[in-house]
Amino acid sequence: MSKYDPLWNYLKKNSKDNYKLSYEEIKNILGFDIDHSFLTYKKEAKEYGYEVYKISMKEKTIIFNRI
């Protein structure tokens, strides 16, 4: 079980083709701020049918696409 499972389950449950989530929205889903470890865990999204398409540090957003 990963600390990011609530995020992956959110993506899977809502079944959109893509998401653009702000860091704040992700914090609300997870209950904590994302940190550098997200870069290691992002590969888990593929198990739920999504990929991390783009991480924008400037906009503070992450784009997920269905694969």
VMD Tcl script that builds the backbone (N, CA, C; Angstrom):
set m [mol new atoms 201]
animate dup $m
set s [atomselect $m all]
$s set {name element resname resid chain x y z} {
  {N N MET 1 A 0.841 -1.185 0.000}
  {CA C MET 1 A 0.000 0.000 0.000}
  {C C MET 1 A 0.887 1.249 0.000}
  {N N SER 2 A 0.551 2.170 -0.847}
  {CA C SER 2 A 1.311 3.401 -1.015}
  {C C SER 2 A 0.603 4.559 -0.329}
  {N N LYS 3 A 1.382 5.541 0.089}
  {CA C LYS 3 A 0.766 6.721 0.687}
  {C C LYS 3 A -0.020 7.526 -0.349}
  {N N TYR 4 A 0.202 7.237 -1.630}
  {CA C TYR 4 A -0.513 7.937 -2.694}
  {C C TYR 4 A -1.743 7.174 -3.199}
  {N N ASP 5 A -2.071 6.045 -2.591}
  {CA C ASP 5 A -3.243 5.276 -3.010}
  {C C ASP 5 A -4.531 6.096 -3.055}
  {N N PRO 6 A -4.793 6.986 -2.087}
  {CA C PRO 6 A -6.023 7.790 -2.194}
  {C C PRO 6 A -6.091 8.619 -3.478}
  {N N LEU 7 A -4.963 9.118 -3.938}
  {CA C LEU 7 A -4.928 9.881 -5.191}
  {C C LEU 7 A -5.194 8.973 -6.382}
  {N N TRP 8 A -4.536 7.821 -6.414}
  {CA C TRP 8 A -4.737 6.898 -7.540}
  {C C TRP 8 A -6.188 6.419 -7.571}
  {N N ASN 9 A -6.757 6.128 -6.420}
  {CA C ASN 9 A -8.157 5.696 -6.366}
  {C C ASN 9 A -9.103 6.801 -6.804}
  {N N TYR 10 A -8.788 8.042 -6.473}
  {CA C TYR 10 A -9.579 9.188 -6.915}
  {C C TYR 10 A -9.603 9.256 -8.440}
  {N N LEU 11 A -8.436 9.136 -9.052}
  {CA C LEU 11 A -8.360 9.179 -10.512}
  {C C LEU 11 A -9.180 8.056 -11.131}
  {N N LYS 12 A -9.001 6.863 -10.614}
  {CA C LYS 12 A -9.682 5.690 -11.161}
  {C C LYS 12 A -11.192 5.787 -10.972}
  {N N LYS 13 A -11.625 6.228 -9.807}
  {CA C LYS 13 A -13.050 6.300 -9.494}
  {C C LYS 13 A -13.787 7.277 -10.400}
  {N N ASN 14 A -13.159 8.400 -10.694}
  {CA C ASN 14 A -13.816 9.436 -11.485}
  {C C ASN 14 A -13.690 9.221 -12.991}
  {N N SER 15 A -12.768 8.375 -13.406}
  {CA C SER 15 A -12.649 7.889 -14.790}
  {C C SER 15 A -12.667 8.955 -15.877}
  {N N LYS 16 A -12.040 10.085 -15.640}
  {CA C LYS 16 A -11.926 11.087 -16.696}
  {C C LYS 16 A -10.727 10.750 -17.575}
  {N N ASP 17 A -10.717 11.268 -18.790}
  {CA C ASP 17 A -9.593 11.022 -19.683}
  {C C ASP 17 A -8.334 11.733 -19.231}
  {N N ASN 18 A -8.507 12.916 -18.633}
  {CA C ASN 18 A -7.351 13.612 -18.089}
  {C C ASN 18 A -7.781 14.514 -16.941}
  {N N TYR 19 A -6.831 14.812 -16.123}
  {CA C TYR 19 A -7.028 15.669 -14.962}
  {C C TYR 19 A -5.912 16.695 -14.934}
  {N N LYS 20 A -6.253 17.899 -14.515}
  {CA C LYS 20 A -5.245 18.908 -14.181}
  {C C LYS 20 A -5.557 19.318 -12.752}
  {N N LEU 21 A -4.799 18.767 -11.837}
  {CA C LEU 21 A -5.039 19.006 -10.418}
  {C C LEU 21 A -3.967 19.919 -9.844}
  {N N SER 22 A -4.404 20.865 -9.038}
  {CA C SER 22 A -3.443 21.735 -8.356}
  {C C SER 22 A -2.856 20.983 -7.172}
  {N N TYR 23 A -1.734 21.473 -6.702}
  {CA C TYR 23 A -1.126 20.872 -5.515}
  {C C TYR 23 A -2.112 20.915 -4.346}
  {N N GLU 24 A -2.896 21.995 -4.261}
  {CA C GLU 24 A -3.876 22.141 -3.169}
  {C C GLU 24 A -4.982 21.095 -3.289}
  {N N GLU 25 A -5.471 20.843 -4.507}
  {CA C GLU 25 A -6.491 19.807 -4.705}
  {C C GLU 25 A -5.944 18.432 -4.314}
  {N N ILE 26 A -4.703 18.178 -4.679}
  {CA C ILE 26 A -4.072 16.900 -4.342}
  {C C ILE 26 A -3.918 16.786 -2.823}
  {N N LYS 27 A -3.563 17.887 -2.183}
  {CA C LYS 27 A -3.461 17.887 -0.717}
  {C C LYS 27 A -4.809 17.541 -0.090}
  {N N ASN 28 A -5.887 18.077 -0.640}
  {CA C ASN 28 A -7.228 17.784 -0.110}
  {C C ASN 28 A -7.592 16.310 -0.279}
  {N N ILE 29 A -7.158 15.698 -1.359}
  {CA C ILE 29 A -7.430 14.278 -1.607}
  {C C ILE 29 A -6.592 13.405 -0.674}
  {N N LEU 30 A -5.324 13.746 -0.517}
  {CA C LEU 30 A -4.395 12.920 0.249}
  {C C LEU 30 A -4.403 13.198 1.752}
  {N N GLY 31 A -4.641 14.456 2.109}
  {CA C GLY 31 A -4.546 14.844 3.503}
  {C C GLY 31 A -3.155 15.326 3.883}
  {N N PHE 32 A -2.269 15.444 2.913}
  {CA C PHE 32 A -0.916 15.957 3.142}
  {C C PHE 32 A -0.383 16.544 1.845}
  {N N ASP 33 A 0.625 17.408 1.971}
  {CA C ASP 33 A 1.270 18.005 0.798}
  {C C ASP 33 A 2.101 16.957 0.064}
  {N N ILE 34 A 2.100 17.023 -1.266}
  {CA C ILE 34 A 3.011 16.157 -2.001}
  {C C ILE 34 A 4.429 16.681 -1.790}
  {N N ASP 35 A 5.372 15.779 -1.884}
  {CA C ASP 35 A 6.761 16.161 -1.704}
  {C C ASP 35 A 7.608 15.521 -2.804}
  {N N HIS 36 A 8.890 15.618 -2.661}
  {CA C HIS 36 A 9.810 15.095 -3.677}
  {C C HIS 36 A 9.618 13.594 -3.923}
  {N N SER 37 A 9.148 12.876 -2.919}
  {CA C SER 37 A 8.948 11.429 -3.080}
  {C C SER 37 A 7.902 11.110 -4.150}
  {N N PHE 38 A 7.061 12.095 -4.498}
  {CA C PHE 38 A 6.059 11.870 -5.537}
  {C C PHE 38 A 6.714 11.412 -6.833}
  {N N LEU 39 A 7.902 11.906 -7.108}
  {CA C LEU 39 A 8.602 11.525 -8.335}
  {C C LEU 39 A 8.883 10.026 -8.381}
  {N N THR 40 A 9.095 9.425 -7.227}
  {CA C THR 40 A 9.310 7.979 -7.157}
  {C C THR 40 A 7.988 7.232 -7.297}
  {N N TYR 41 A 6.950 7.743 -6.663}
  {CA C TYR 41 A 5.663 7.058 -6.618}
  {C C TYR 41 A 4.806 7.260 -7.866}
  {N N LYS 42 A 5.124 8.250 -8.684}
  {CA C LYS 42 A 4.249 8.568 -9.823}
  {C C LYS 42 A 4.069 7.393 -10.777}
  {N N LYS 43 A 5.034 6.477 -10.814}
  {CA C LYS 43 A 4.902 5.309 -11.702}
  {C C LYS 43 A 3.743 4.400 -11.290}
  {N N GLU 44 A 3.316 4.488 -10.022}
  {CA C GLU 44 A 2.193 3.678 -9.542}
  {C C GLU 44 A 0.888 4.033 -10.253}
  {N N ALA 45 A 0.778 5.243 -10.773}
  {CA C ALA 45 A -0.448 5.677 -11.446}
  {C C ALA 45 A -0.799 4.751 -12.601}
  {N N LYS 46 A 0.211 4.162 -13.239}
  {CA C LYS 46 A -0.031 3.266 -14.376}
  {C C LYS 46 A -0.849 2.044 -13.978}
  {N N GLU 47 A -0.690 1.595 -12.738}
  {CA C GLU 47 A -1.469 0.456 -12.244}
  {C C GLU 47 A -2.953 0.791 -12.168}
  {N N TYR 48 A -3.284 2.067 -12.169}
  {CA C TYR 48 A -4.663 2.532 -12.075}
  {C C TYR 48 A -5.155 3.108 -13.409}
  {N N GLY 49 A -4.346 2.957 -14.455}
  {CA C GLY 49 A -4.755 3.381 -15.786}
  {C C GLY 49 A -4.395 4.815 -16.157}
  {N N TYR 50 A -3.493 5.432 -15.406}
  {CA C TYR 50 A -3.116 6.818 -15.674}
  {C C TYR 50 A -1.602 6.964 -15.701}
  {N N GLU 51 A -1.168 8.063 -16.327}
  {CA C GLU 51 A 0.237 8.422 -16.299}
  {C C GLU 51 A 0.339 9.879 -15.881}
  {N N VAL 52 A 1.451 10.213 -15.257}
  {CA C VAL 52 A 1.730 11.610 -14.941}
  {C C VAL 52 A 2.303 12.217 -16.210}
  {N N TYR 53 A 1.523 13.097 -16.818}
  {CA C TYR 53 A 1.922 13.687 -18.087}
  {C C TYR 53 A 2.861 14.875 -17.880}
  {N N LYS 54 A 2.508 15.763 -16.934}
  {CA C LYS 54 A 3.325 16.958 -16.734}
  {C C LYS 54 A 3.184 17.439 -15.296}
  {N N ILE 55 A 4.312 17.783 -14.721}
  {CA C ILE 55 A 4.346 18.417 -13.403}
  {C C ILE 55 A 4.830 19.846 -13.622}
  {N N SER 56 A 4.001 20.818 -13.267}
  {CA C SER 56 A 4.383 22.218 -13.428}
  {C C SER 56 A 4.665 22.822 -12.055}
  {N N MET 57 A 5.932 23.085 -11.804}
  {CA C MET 57 A 6.314 23.722 -10.550}
  {C C MET 57 A 5.845 25.178 -10.530}
  {N N LYS 58 A 5.840 25.808 -11.696}
  {CA C LYS 58 A 5.436 27.212 -11.790}
  {C C LYS 58 A 3.942 27.382 -11.498}
  {N N GLU 59 A 3.112 26.545 -12.153}
  {CA C GLU 59 A 1.661 26.626 -11.958}
  {C C GLU 59 A 1.189 25.858 -10.731}
  {N N LYS 60 A 2.069 25.022 -10.183}
  {CA C LYS 60 A 1.734 24.156 -9.057}
  {C C LYS 60 A 0.564 23.231 -9.414}
  {N N THR 61 A 0.720 22.560 -10.552}
  {CA C THR 61 A -0.296 21.628 -11.030}
  {C C THR 61 A 0.378 20.347 -11.542}
  {N N ILE 62 A -0.423 19.305 -11.593}
  {CA C ILE 62 A 0.011 18.039 -12.208}
  {C C ILE 62 A -1.080 17.602 -13.155}
  {N N ILE 63 A -0.675 17.225 -14.362}
  {CA C ILE 63 A -1.612 16.725 -15.361}
  {C C ILE 63 A -1.459 15.214 -15.445}
  {N N PHE 64 A -2.590 14.534 -15.320}
  {CA C PHE 64 A -2.647 13.069 -15.440}
  {C C PHE 64 A -3.463 12.729 -16.681}
  {N N ASN 65 A -3.002 11.778 -17.469}
  {CA C ASN 65 A -3.721 11.304 -18.658}
  {C C ASN 65 A -4.024 9.838 -18.516}
  {N N ARG 66 A -5.211 9.448 -19.009}
  {CA C ARG 66 A -5.564 8.045 -19.043}
  {C C ARG 66 A -4.707 7.345 -20.108}
  {N N ILE 67 A -4.235 6.149 -19.805}
  {CA C ILE 67 A -3.426 5.414 -20.791}
  {C C ILE 67 A -4.216 4.243 -21.334}
}
mol reanalyze $m
mol bondsrecalc $m
mol representation Tube
mol addrep $m
